[in-house]
Amino acid sequence: MRKPILMLVMALMVPNMGFANDPYPKEVCKQIYDSIGIFLAIADKAWKSEDEEKAIIYSKVAANYATVYGVTCKP
């Protein structure tokens, strides 16, 4: 379970690293921002169901997306 999630995160982030100096279009930034909320909601749900490992994974993914958002979308 853990390995496919990490592979997905890497697949989404690696192609985008080459564009880090250029701001993303607003549509992409909105999708990244919305994804942060989704991952946090999943992490919260996992935390409440006492699935700590899943909660940690999704909260880390949300943190990574927040970093990407902060670097590429915020002026």
N, CA, C and O atoms as a CHARMM CRD file, in Angstrom:
* protein
*
  300
    1    1 MET  N      0.82500  -1.19600   0.00000 PROA 1      0.00000
    2    1 MET  CA     0.00000   0.00000   0.00000 PROA 1      0.00000
    3    1 MET  C      0.86400   1.25300   0.00000 PROA 1      0.00000
    4    1 MET  O      0.56000   2.21900  -0.69900 PROA 1      0.00000
    5    2 ARG  N      1.90500   1.24100   0.75500 PROA 2      0.00000
    6    2 ARG  CA     2.75400   2.41300   0.89800 PROA 2      0.00000
    7    2 ARG  C      3.54100   2.70500  -0.38500 PROA 2      0.00000
    8    2 ARG  O      3.67700   3.86200  -0.78300 PROA 2      0.00000
    9    3 LYS  N      4.04800   1.66900  -1.01600 PROA 3      0.00000
   10    3 LYS  CA     4.88500   1.85400  -2.19600 PROA 3      0.00000
   11    3 LYS  C      4.12600   2.48500  -3.36500 PROA 3      0.00000
   12    3 LYS  O      4.66800   3.38800  -4.00200 PROA 3      0.00000
   13    4 PRO  N      2.89700   2.05700  -3.68100 PROA 4      0.00000
   14    4 PRO  CA     2.18200   2.70100  -4.78800 PROA 4      0.00000
   15    4 PRO  C      1.90800   4.18000  -4.53700 PROA 4      0.00000
   16    4 PRO  O      1.93900   4.97900  -5.47300 PROA 4      0.00000
   17    5 ILE  N      1.64300   4.55300  -3.29400 PROA 5      0.00000
   18    5 ILE  CA     1.38600   5.96100  -2.98400 PROA 5      0.00000
   19    5 ILE  C      2.64400   6.78600  -3.20100 PROA 5      0.00000
   20    5 ILE  O      2.58800   7.86900  -3.78400 PROA 5      0.00000
   21    6 LEU  N      3.76100   6.28500  -2.74200 PROA 6      0.00000
   22    6 LEU  CA     5.01600   7.00600  -2.91900 PROA 6      0.00000
   23    6 LEU  C      5.38600   7.11400  -4.39500 PROA 6      0.00000
   24    6 LEU  O      5.90300   8.14100  -4.83600 PROA 6      0.00000
   25    7 MET  N      5.12400   6.06600  -5.14800 PROA 7      0.00000
   26    7 MET  CA     5.41200   6.10400  -6.58800 PROA 7      0.00000
   27    7 MET  C      4.53000   7.13500  -7.27800 PROA 7      0.00000
   28    7 MET  O      4.99100   7.84400  -8.17300 PROA 7      0.00000
   29    8 LEU  N      3.26800   7.22700  -6.87300 PROA 8      0.00000
   30    8 LEU  CA     2.36100   8.21100  -7.45300 PROA 8      0.00000
   31    8 LEU  C      2.83700   9.62300  -7.15300 PROA 8      0.00000
   32    8 LEU  O      2.84800  10.47900  -8.03800 PROA 8      0.00000
   33    9 VAL  N      3.22600   9.86700  -5.92500 PROA 9      0.00000
   34    9 VAL  CA     3.70300  11.19700  -5.54400 PROA 9      0.00000
   35    9 VAL  C      4.93700  11.57400  -6.35300 PROA 9      0.00000
   36    9 VAL  O      5.03300  12.69300  -6.85600 PROA 9      0.00000
   37   10 MET  N      5.86100  10.66700  -6.47900 PROA 10     0.00000
   38   10 MET  CA     7.07700  10.94200  -7.24100 PROA 10     0.00000
   39   10 MET  C      6.77000  11.17400  -8.71800 PROA 10     0.00000
   40   10 MET  O      7.36000  12.05100  -9.34800 PROA 10     0.00000
   41   11 ALA  N      5.85500  10.39400  -9.26400 PROA 11     0.00000
   42   11 ALA  CA     5.48800  10.54800 -10.67000 PROA 11     0.00000
   43   11 ALA  C      4.86400  11.91000 -10.92700 PROA 11     0.00000
   44   11 ALA  O      5.05200  12.49100 -11.99600 PROA 11     0.00000
   45   12 LEU  N      4.12600  12.41700  -9.95600 PROA 12     0.00000
   46   12 LEU  CA     3.49300  13.72300 -10.11600 PROA 12     0.00000
   47   12 LEU  C      4.47300  14.86800  -9.91100 PROA 12     0.00000
   48   12 LEU  O      4.33100  15.92300 -10.53000 PROA 12     0.00000
   49   13 MET  N      5.45700  14.67600  -9.05800 PROA 13     0.00000
   50   13 MET  CA     6.36200  15.76800  -8.72000 PROA 13     0.00000
   51   13 MET  C      7.57600  15.85800  -9.63600 PROA 13     0.00000
   52   13 MET  O      8.01600  16.96600  -9.94400 PROA 13     0.00000
   53   14 VAL  N      8.12700  14.74900 -10.07900 PROA 14     0.00000
   54   14 VAL  CA     9.36500  14.76700 -10.85200 PROA 14     0.00000
   55   14 VAL  C      9.22100  15.55000 -12.16000 PROA 14     0.00000
   56   14 VAL  O     10.08400  16.38100 -12.44400 PROA 14     0.00000
   57   15 PRO  N      8.18300  15.33200 -12.97000 PROA 15     0.00000
   58   15 PRO  CA     8.09600  16.11400 -14.20100 PROA 15     0.00000
   59   15 PRO  C      7.93200  17.60800 -13.95300 PROA 15     0.00000
   60   15 PRO  O      8.29200  18.41200 -14.81200 PROA 15     0.00000
   61   16 ASN  N      7.40700  17.98800 -12.82100 PROA 16     0.00000
   62   16 ASN  CA     7.16200  19.38800 -12.52600 PROA 16     0.00000
   63   16 ASN  C      8.38500  20.12000 -11.99800 PROA 16     0.00000
   64   16 ASN  O      8.38700  21.35100 -11.96400 PROA 16     0.00000
   65   17 MET  N      9.40900  19.41500 -11.59200 PROA 17     0.00000
   66   17 MET  CA    10.56900  20.05200 -10.99300 PROA 17     0.00000
   67   17 MET  C     11.33500  20.92100 -11.99900 PROA 17     0.00000
   68   17 MET  O     11.98500  21.88700 -11.59800 PROA 17     0.00000
   69   18 GLY  N     11.27300  20.60400 -13.26500 PROA 18     0.00000
   70   18 GLY  CA    11.96100  21.38700 -14.27900 PROA 18     0.00000
   71   18 GLY  C     11.35000  22.75100 -14.48900 PROA 18     0.00000
   72   18 GLY  O     11.99800  23.62400 -15.06600 PROA 18     0.00000
   73   19 PHE  N     10.14600  22.96400 -14.05000 PROA 19     0.00000
   74   19 PHE  CA     9.45200  24.22200 -14.23600 PROA 19     0.00000
   75   19 PHE  C      9.39000  25.04600 -12.96000 PROA 19     0.00000
   76   19 PHE  O      8.59300  25.98000 -12.87500 PROA 19     0.00000
   77   20 ALA  N     10.18900  24.73100 -11.99200 PROA 20     0.00000
   78   20 ALA  CA    10.09500  25.38200 -10.68100 PROA 20     0.00000
   79   20 ALA  C     10.35300  26.88200 -10.75100 PROA 20     0.00000
   80   20 ALA  O      9.85000  27.62400  -9.90700 PROA 20     0.00000
   81   21 ASN  N     11.12400  27.35300 -11.73500 PROA 21     0.00000
   82   21 ASN  CA    11.42100  28.77600 -11.82600 PROA 21     0.00000
   83   21 ASN  C     10.28400  29.56800 -12.44900 PROA 21     0.00000
   84   21 ASN  O     10.20600  30.78100 -12.25600 PROA 21     0.00000
   85   22 ASP  N      9.41200  28.92000 -13.18200 PROA 22     0.00000
   86   22 ASP  CA     8.29200  29.58900 -13.82100 PROA 22     0.00000
   87   22 ASP  C      7.03400  29.35300 -13.01100 PROA 22     0.00000
   88   22 ASP  O      6.76000  28.22500 -12.60300 PROA 22     0.00000
   89   23 PRO  N      6.25800  30.42000 -12.77100 PROA 23     0.00000
   90   23 PRO  CA     5.00900  30.19700 -12.03500 PROA 23     0.00000
   91   23 PRO  C      4.03600  29.35800 -12.84800 PROA 23     0.00000
   92   23 PRO  O      3.98600  29.46100 -14.07400 PROA 23     0.00000
   93   24 TYR  N      3.28000  28.54300 -12.16900 PROA 24     0.00000
   94   24 TYR  CA     2.28800  27.70300 -12.83400 PROA 24     0.00000
   95   24 TYR  C      1.08600  28.54900 -13.23000 PROA 24     0.00000
   96   24 TYR  O      0.83300  29.59100 -12.62500 PROA 24     0.00000
   97   25 PRO  N      0.34700  28.11100 -14.23500 PROA 25     0.00000
   98   25 PRO  CA    -0.90500  28.79900 -14.55900 PROA 25     0.00000
   99   25 PRO  C     -1.88400  28.68900 -13.39100 PROA 25     0.00000
  100   25 PRO  O     -1.78300  27.77600 -12.57100 PROA 25     0.00000
  101   26 LYS  N     -2.82800  29.62300 -13.32100 PROA 26     0.00000
  102   26 LYS  CA    -3.78000  29.65600 -12.20700 PROA 26     0.00000
  103   26 LYS  C     -4.58100  28.35900 -12.09500 PROA 26     0.00000
  104   26 LYS  O     -4.89600  27.92000 -10.98900 PROA 26     0.00000
  105   27 GLU  N     -4.90700  27.75100 -13.22300 PROA 27     0.00000
  106   27 GLU  CA    -5.69200  26.50600 -13.19200 PROA 27     0.00000
  107   27 GLU  C     -4.91000  25.40100 -12.48700 PROA 27     0.00000
  108   27 GLU  O     -5.47300  24.65100 -11.69000 PROA 27     0.00000
  109   28 VAL  N     -3.61800  25.30200 -12.78000 PROA 28     0.00000
  110   28 VAL  CA    -2.77400  24.27800 -12.16000 PROA 28     0.00000
  111   28 VAL  C     -2.63100  24.56000 -10.66700 PROA 28     0.00000
  112   28 VAL  O     -2.69200  23.64500  -9.84600 PROA 28     0.00000
  113   29 CYS  N     -2.44000  25.83000 -10.32400 PROA 29     0.00000
  114   29 CYS  CA    -2.30700  26.19300  -8.91300 PROA 29     0.00000
  115   29 CYS  C     -3.57500  25.85300  -8.14600 PROA 29     0.00000
  116   29 CYS  O     -3.50600  25.39100  -7.00700 PROA 29     0.00000
  117   30 LYS  N     -4.72600  26.07700  -8.75700 PROA 30     0.00000
  118   30 LYS  CA    -5.99000  25.73700  -8.10000 PROA 30     0.00000
  119   30 LYS  C     -6.08300  24.23300  -7.87400 PROA 30     0.00000
  120   30 LYS  O     -6.53300  23.79600  -6.81400 PROA 30     0.00000
  121   31 GLN  N     -5.66400  23.43600  -8.85400 PROA 31     0.00000
  122   31 GLN  CA    -5.69800  21.98900  -8.70500 PROA 31     0.00000
  123   31 GLN  C     -4.75600  21.53500  -7.58600 PROA 31     0.00000
  124   31 GLN  O     -5.10400  20.64900  -6.80500 PROA 31     0.00000
  125   32 ILE  N     -3.58100  22.13100  -7.50900 PROA 32     0.00000
  126   32 ILE  CA    -2.63500  21.78900  -6.44200 PROA 32     0.00000
  127   32 ILE  C     -3.23400  22.16100  -5.08800 PROA 32     0.00000
  128   32 ILE  O     -3.17800  21.37800  -4.14000 PROA 32     0.00000
  129   33 TYR  N     -3.80900  23.36300  -5.00500 PROA 33     0.00000
  130   33 TYR  CA    -4.41300  23.82700  -3.75100 PROA 33     0.00000
  131   33 TYR  C     -5.55800  22.91400  -3.32000 PROA 33     0.00000
  132   33 TYR  O     -5.66600  22.55200  -2.14800 PROA 33     0.00000
  133   34 ASP  N     -6.40500  22.54800  -4.27100 PROA 34     0.00000
  134   34 ASP  CA    -7.51700  21.64800  -3.96500 PROA 34     0.00000
  135   34 ASP  C     -7.01300  20.27400  -3.51800 PROA 34     0.00000
  136   34 ASP  O     -7.59800  19.65000  -2.63400 PROA 34     0.00000
  137   35 SER  N     -5.93300  19.81300  -4.12900 PROA 35     0.00000
  138   35 SER  CA    -5.36000  18.51100  -3.76000 PROA 35     0.00000
  139   35 SER  C     -4.84700  18.51600  -2.32300 PROA 35     0.00000
  140   35 SER  O     -4.95300  17.51400  -1.61600 PROA 35     0.00000
  141   36 ILE  N     -4.29600  19.64100  -1.89900 PROA 36     0.00000
  142   36 ILE  CA    -3.81800  19.75000  -0.51900 PROA 36     0.00000
  143   36 ILE  C     -4.97200  19.50200   0.44500 PROA 36     0.00000
  144   36 ILE  O     -4.83400  18.75400   1.41300 PROA 36     0.00000
  145   37 GLY  N     -6.10400  20.13300   0.17500 PROA 37     0.00000
  146   37 GLY  CA    -7.27900  19.94800   1.02300 PROA 37     0.00000
  147   37 GLY  C     -7.77600  18.51400   1.02200 PROA 37     0.00000
  148   37 GLY  O     -8.17500  17.98700   2.06100 PROA 37     0.00000
  149   38 ILE  N     -7.75100  17.88500  -0.14800 PROA 38     0.00000
  150   38 ILE  CA    -8.19900  16.49200  -0.25400 PROA 38     0.00000
  151   38 ILE  C     -7.29400  15.57400   0.56200 PROA 38     0.00000
  152   38 ILE  O     -7.77300  14.72700   1.31600 PROA 38     0.00000
  153   39 PHE  N     -5.98500  15.74800   0.40600 PROA 39     0.00000
  154   39 PHE  CA    -5.05200  14.89300   1.14700 PROA 39     0.00000
  155   39 PHE  C     -5.16200  15.11900   2.65000 PROA 39     0.00000
  156   39 PHE  O     -5.03800  14.17200   3.42700 PROA 39     0.00000
  157   40 LEU  N     -5.39300  16.36500   3.07000 PROA 40     0.00000
  158   40 LEU  CA    -5.56900  16.62400   4.49800 PROA 40     0.00000
  159   40 LEU  C     -6.85200  16.00100   5.01800 PROA 40     0.00000
  160   40 LEU  O     -6.88300  15.49000   6.13700 PROA 40     0.00000
  161   41 ALA  N     -7.90800  16.03600   4.22400 PROA 41     0.00000
  162   41 ALA  CA    -9.17200  15.41300   4.64100 PROA 41     0.00000
  163   41 ALA  C     -9.00800  13.90400   4.78800 PROA 41     0.00000
  164   41 ALA  O     -9.52000  13.30500   5.73400 PROA 41     0.00000
  165   42 ILE  N     -8.29100  13.29600   3.84500 PROA 42     0.00000
  166   42 ILE  CA    -8.04200  11.85300   3.92200 PROA 42     0.00000
  167   42 ILE  C     -7.19300  11.53600   5.15700 PROA 42     0.00000
  168   42 ILE  O     -7.45800  10.56700   5.86900 PROA 42     0.00000
  169   43 ALA  N     -6.16700  12.36400   5.40400 PROA 43     0.00000
  170   43 ALA  CA    -5.31400  12.15100   6.57400 PROA 43     0.00000
  171   43 ALA  C     -6.12100  12.28300   7.86100 PROA 43     0.00000
  172   43 ALA  O     -5.93900  11.49800   8.79100 PROA 43     0.00000
  173   44 ASP  N     -7.00800  13.27100   7.91700 PROA 44     0.00000
  174   44 ASP  CA    -7.84200  13.46000   9.10600 PROA 44     0.00000
  175   44 ASP  C     -8.77000  12.27000   9.32300 PROA 44     0.00000
  176   44 ASP  O     -8.93700  11.79800  10.44700 PROA 44     0.00000
  177   45 LYS  N     -9.36500  11.79600   8.24900 PROA 45     0.00000
  178   45 LYS  CA   -10.25200  10.63100   8.35100 PROA 45     0.00000
  179   45 LYS  C     -9.47500   9.39500   8.82800 PROA 45     0.00000
  180   45 LYS  O     -9.95900   8.62800   9.66100 PROA 45     0.00000
  181   46 ALA  N     -8.26800   9.21800   8.28900 PROA 46     0.00000
  182   46 ALA  CA    -7.44000   8.08300   8.70000 PROA 46     0.00000
  183   46 ALA  C     -7.03600   8.22200  10.17200 PROA 46     0.00000
  184   46 ALA  O     -7.00600   7.23600  10.90800 PROA 46     0.00000
  185   47 TRP  N     -6.72900   9.43700  10.58800 PROA 47     0.00000
  186   47 TRP  CA    -6.33700   9.66500  11.98100 PROA 47     0.00000
  187   47 TRP  C     -7.48500   9.32400  12.92500 PROA 47     0.00000
  188   47 TRP  O     -7.28700   8.70000  13.96700 PROA 47     0.00000
  189   48 LYS  N     -8.70800   9.75100  12.53500 PROA 48     0.00000
  190   48 LYS  CA    -9.87200   9.47900  13.37600 PROA 48     0.00000
  191   48 LYS  C    -10.19900   7.98700  13.43700 PROA 48     0.00000
  192   48 LYS  O    -10.75400   7.51000  14.42700 PROA 48     0.00000
  193   49 SER  N     -9.85300   7.25200  12.37600 PROA 49     0.00000
  194   49 SER  CA   -10.09100   5.80500  12.39000 PROA 49     0.00000
  195   49 SER  C     -8.89600   5.04400  12.97800 PROA 49     0.00000
  196   49 SER  O     -8.84200   3.81500  12.94100 PROA 49     0.00000
  197   50 GLU  N     -7.94900   5.80500  13.51800 PROA 50     0.00000
  198   50 GLU  CA    -6.76600   5.26700  14.17900 PROA 50     0.00000
  199   50 GLU  C     -5.82900   4.49700  13.24600 PROA 50     0.00000
  200   50 GLU  O     -5.11300   3.59200  13.67500 PROA 50     0.00000
  201   51 ASP  N     -5.84600   4.87000  11.97000 PROA 51     0.00000
  202   51 ASP  CA    -4.89600   4.31400  11.00700 PROA 51     0.00000
  203   51 ASP  C     -3.75400   5.32000  10.86900 PROA 51     0.00000
  204   51 ASP  O     -3.68300   6.08000   9.90300 PROA 51     0.00000
  205   52 GLU  N     -2.86900   5.30200  11.85700 PROA 52     0.00000
  206   52 GLU  CA    -1.81700   6.31200  11.95400 PROA 52     0.00000
  207   52 GLU  C     -0.86400   6.29800  10.76500 PROA 52     0.00000
  208   52 GLU  O     -0.43700   7.35500  10.30000 PROA 52     0.00000
  209   53 GLU  N     -0.53300   5.12300  10.27700 PROA 53     0.00000
  210   53 GLU  CA     0.40900   5.03400   9.15900 PROA 53     0.00000
  211   53 GLU  C     -0.16200   5.72900   7.92200 PROA 53     0.00000
  212   53 GLU  O      0.53300   6.49600   7.25600 PROA 53     0.00000
  213   54 LYS  N     -1.41100   5.46100   7.62800 PROA 54     0.00000
  214   54 LYS  CA    -2.06000   6.09400   6.47900 PROA 54     0.00000
  215   54 LYS  C     -2.18300   7.61000   6.70100 PROA 54     0.00000
  216   54 LYS  O     -1.98500   8.39200   5.77100 PROA 54     0.00000
  217   55 ALA  N     -2.50400   8.01300   7.91500 PROA 55     0.00000
  218   55 ALA  CA    -2.62800   9.43800   8.23200 PROA 55     0.00000
  219   55 ALA  C     -1.30100  10.15600   8.02000 PROA 55     0.00000
  220   55 ALA  O     -1.27100  11.26300   7.48100 PROA 55     0.00000
  221   56 ILE  N     -0.22600   9.54200   8.43600 PROA 56     0.00000
  222   56 ILE  CA     1.09700  10.14900   8.27600 PROA 56     0.00000
  223   56 ILE  C      1.46300  10.25900   6.80800 PROA 56     0.00000
  224   56 ILE  O      1.98300  11.28700   6.37500 PROA 56     0.00000
  225   57 ILE  N      1.20200   9.22300   6.04200 PROA 57     0.00000
  226   57 ILE  CA     1.52300   9.24200   4.60600 PROA 57     0.00000
  227   57 ILE  C      0.78800  10.38400   3.91700 PROA 57     0.00000
  228   57 ILE  O      1.39600  11.16600   3.18600 PROA 57     0.00000
  229   58 TYR  N     -0.51700  10.48300   4.14800 PROA 58     0.00000
  230   58 TYR  CA    -1.29500  11.51100   3.46600 PROA 58     0.00000
  231   58 TYR  C     -0.96000  12.91000   3.96600 PROA 58     0.00000
  232   58 TYR  O     -1.02200  13.86400   3.19000 PROA 58     0.00000
  233   59 SER  N     -0.61300  13.05700   5.22000 PROA 59     0.00000
  234   59 SER  CA    -0.22900  14.38100   5.70200 PROA 59     0.00000
  235   59 SER  C      1.11000  14.80200   5.10500 PROA 59     0.00000
  236   59 SER  O      1.32000  15.98500   4.84000 PROA 59     0.00000
  237   60 LYS  N      2.01400  13.85700   4.89200 PROA 60     0.00000
  238   60 LYS  CA     3.28900  14.17000   4.23900 PROA 60     0.00000
  239   60 LYS  C      3.07100  14.55600   2.78200 PROA 60     0.00000
  240   60 LYS  O      3.71900  15.47000   2.27100 PROA 60     0.00000
  241   61 VAL  N      2.15800  13.85700   2.11800 PROA 61     0.00000
  242   61 VAL  CA     1.84200  14.20300   0.72800 PROA 61     0.00000
  243   61 VAL  C      1.26400  15.61600   0.67100 PROA 61     0.00000
  244   61 VAL  O      1.62700  16.39800  -0.20800 PROA 61     0.00000
  245   62 ALA  N      0.37200  15.94700   1.59800 PROA 62     0.00000
  246   62 ALA  CA    -0.20200  17.29500   1.64900 PROA 62     0.00000
  247   62 ALA  C      0.88800  18.33500   1.89300 PROA 62     0.00000
  248   62 ALA  O      0.86600  19.41000   1.29400 PROA 62     0.00000
  249   63 ALA  N      1.82600  18.02200   2.75800 PROA 63     0.00000
  250   63 ALA  CA     2.93100  18.94600   3.03200 PROA 63     0.00000
  251   63 ALA  C      3.80000  19.14600   1.79500 PROA 63     0.00000
  252   63 ALA  O      4.24000  20.26200   1.51400 PROA 63     0.00000
  253   64 ASN  N      4.04500  18.07700   1.06500 PROA 64     0.00000
  254   64 ASN  CA     4.83300  18.19200  -0.16800 PROA 64     0.00000
  255   64 ASN  C      4.10200  19.05000  -1.20300 PROA 64     0.00000
  256   64 ASN  O      4.71500  19.89200  -1.86000 PROA 64     0.00000
  257   65 TYR  N      2.81300  18.83800  -1.34500 PROA 65     0.00000
  258   65 TYR  CA     2.02600  19.65200  -2.28100 PROA 65     0.00000
  259   65 TYR  C      2.02700  21.11000  -1.83100 PROA 65     0.00000
  260   65 TYR  O      2.10300  22.01000  -2.66700 PROA 65     0.00000
  261   66 ALA  N      1.94500  21.35700  -0.52100 PROA 66     0.00000
  262   66 ALA  CA     1.97400  22.72900  -0.01100 PROA 66     0.00000
  263   66 ALA  C      3.30400  23.39900  -0.32400 PROA 66     0.00000
  264   66 ALA  O      3.34200  24.59200  -0.62700 PROA 66     0.00000
  265   67 THR  N      4.38700  22.64900  -0.25400 PROA 67     0.00000
  266   67 THR  CA     5.69600  23.18900  -0.60500 PROA 67     0.00000
  267   67 THR  C      5.74800  23.56100  -2.08000 PROA 67     0.00000
  268   67 THR  O      6.20900  24.64500  -2.44000 PROA 67     0.00000
  269   68 VAL  N      5.27400  22.66300  -2.92600 PROA 68     0.00000
  270   68 VAL  CA     5.24100  22.94200  -4.36700 PROA 68     0.00000
  271   68 VAL  C      4.37600  24.17400  -4.63600 PROA 68     0.00000
  272   68 VAL  O      4.75200  25.04400  -5.42100 PROA 68     0.00000
  273   69 TYR  N      3.22200  24.24200  -3.98400 PROA 69     0.00000
  274   69 TYR  CA     2.31500  25.37700  -4.15200 PROA 69     0.00000
  275   69 TYR  C      3.01500  26.67800  -3.71700 PROA 69     0.00000
  276   69 TYR  O      2.94700  27.68600  -4.42100 PROA 69     0.00000
  277   70 GLY  N      3.67200  26.65100  -2.58000 PROA 70     0.00000
  278   70 GLY  CA     4.34400  27.83300  -2.07500 PROA 70     0.00000
  279   70 GLY  C      5.47100  28.31600  -2.97300 PROA 70     0.00000
  280   70 GLY  O      5.71100  29.51900  -3.08200 PROA 70     0.00000
  281   71 VAL  N      6.15600  27.39000  -3.61200 PROA 71     0.00000
  282   71 VAL  CA     7.29000  27.75100  -4.46600 PROA 71     0.00000
  283   71 VAL  C      6.83500  28.19500  -5.84400 PROA 71     0.00000
  284   71 VAL  O      7.38700  29.14000  -6.40700 PROA 71     0.00000
  285   72 THR  N      5.83800  27.52600  -6.38800 PROA 72     0.00000
  286   72 THR  CA     5.48500  27.76600  -7.79100 PROA 72     0.00000
  287   72 THR  C      4.23100  28.59400  -8.00900 PROA 72     0.00000
  288   72 THR  O      3.99800  29.07200  -9.11900 PROA 72     0.00000
  289   73 CYS  N      3.42700  28.77300  -6.98800 PROA 73     0.00000
  290   73 CYS  CA     2.14800  29.46200  -7.19400 PROA 73     0.00000
  291   73 CYS  C      2.02800  30.78300  -6.45500 PROA 73     0.00000
  292   73 CYS  O      1.33500  31.68500  -6.92600 PROA 73     0.00000
  293   74 LYS  N      2.66800  30.91800  -5.34000 PROA 74     0.00000
  294   74 LYS  CA     2.55300  32.16900  -4.58000 PROA 74     0.00000
  295   74 LYS  C      3.61400  33.14900  -5.06800 PROA 74     0.00000
  296   74 LYS  O      4.76300  32.77700  -5.30800 PROA 74     0.00000
  297   75 PRO  N      3.20500  34.40900  -5.21000 PROA 75     0.00000
  298   75 PRO  CA     4.18300  35.43100  -5.68700 PROA 75     0.00000
  299   75 PRO  C      5.24300  35.74300  -4.65200 PROA 75     0.00000
  300   75 PRO  O      6.12200  36.56800  -4.89800 PROA 75     0.00000
